[in-house]
Amino acid sequence: MAFRASLRLAAKAGPGAAAARSAPRQLYSQAAAAPTSTLAGAPSGSAHDAALPNPDPADDSRSARLVAEYAPFMVATYSRPPPVFVKGKGSYLWDSESRKYLDLTAGIAVNSLGHCDPVSAKLIAQQARTLIHASNLYYNPWTGALSKLLVETTRATGGMHDAAATFLCNSGSEANEAAIKFARKVGKQTSPSKTQIVSFRGAFHGRTLGSLSATPNPKYQAPFAPMVPDFLTGDLNDIPALQELITDDTAGVLVEPIQGEGGVRVASDEFLVALARRCKEVGAVLVHDEIQCGLGRTGRFWAHARLPEEGHPDVVTAAKALGNGFPIGAVVVNGGVAGAMKVGDHGTTFGGNPLGARVAFSIVERLAGEGLLGEVKRKGEVFEAGFERLRGRWPELVKEVRGRGLILGVQLTEDPAAIVKAARERGVLVITAGENTLRFVPSLLISDEEIEEGLRVLEAAIEATR
Ligand SMILES: Cc1ncc(COP(=O)(O)O)c(C=O)c1O
């Protein structure tokens, strides 16, 4: 009864009413006040280990009260640690206790130009005052401009040499969903039985039923079985197996040049070239999912740009960094794929609306800059050297360092959860991937000092967990 009454009250007063009634009022004023120091503002009621700069908020803290109020209304799709983030700037986040964190996750490889990139913020405000959305039933200047920019930038930076057109959508899953549909459409032009979609163990292509069917992880698939029919799985980097895996019945093949969620596992150049060759032999559409590893993260605009032309895909999918936090995805296709799609075959209400496309246009221009890309490679080497030092100190713990540029994985021999927590409580955010892998996907604009800070804290976190 009381629950119903409070829901009614909240609905009447509009969103934010519940927040205004309780602790979060303080929370919002703090967010606006742009805290600048790790220790600014005493952690509210935190009786946690006071020796740590950022002890996880205690049960009687503002953060805990906010979580207790709101979490029951959120479908439980994620397990989140206690801090509540209220502000971001560059490589840093601040929580509702006014504490500062160096973010080596960049919102899972999204905030490549840092949190609250001021150029994007300005453009969002400008475009929001000009035109936000008019639907894909009509032209606007930005959907087309971004589509053209992606094609031209792809070609100019050594990516897909025959890139011809772009489909804009809202997320990575939707980009892959579109790519799967495009591949099936192309396949059906040859034969009604050319419908198979191939992906690789360890891949993560998304959560929609189609993209999930290409994500061969039982943990994600089993609750929603049966999957879409005609999806097959192979092993990454297994060149001899391609002959049997990819046949005349294959419509499309999805591959991440570097598997992100799968544990920062790199597809070898030889494998990717052999894959492209085999796809050509049987007339299958090759899709490179660069949603996590693309858009500058490896130190090239596209990860696949290191390959010779014969290794290029027919389709590249992107999302994440494309909007630096604004939700937008893209499917860049060659002329063969574009030609197979007819008006009405596919669509989206929001995809590529003027607001998202305007912001992404500026982001693509900047992420393709040679200066930025060169720095990504160099900064990746600074990280790698630091990780190798950790490997030297704890060889029984740190097994391998993988990745390229600023998508890096440190393979551990144990569950990294304790290290992740210890790092967070010392003011550094790190995420995991695959099996026992620490994943590093920071802002591409991270400074050398921030990298050193991250490495120092990581070392202290490992030390604390020994
Ligand atoms: C390589 C890859 N593909 C697809 C996706 C799905 O993207 P989204 O979560 O935007 O749907 C992700 C997300 O992590 C990804 O890393």
The ligand as a Gaussian input file, in Angstrom:
#p B3LYP/6-31G(d) Opt

LIG

0 1
 C       32.718000      -5.809000     -30.212000
 C       31.342000      -5.450000     -29.737000
 N       30.302000      -5.639000     -30.554000
 C       29.059000      -5.305000     -30.178000
 C       28.793000      -4.782000     -28.945000
 C       27.399000      -4.411000     -28.555000
 O       27.271000      -3.031000     -28.520000
 P       26.061000      -2.337000     -27.730000
 O       26.260000      -2.652000     -26.289000
 O       26.213000      -0.876000     -28.059000
 O       24.804000      -2.904000     -28.265000
 C       29.859000      -4.581000     -28.061000
 C       29.606000      -4.065000     -26.713000
 O       30.375000      -4.234000     -25.796000
 C       31.162000      -4.927000     -28.469000
 O       32.210000      -4.755000     -27.662000

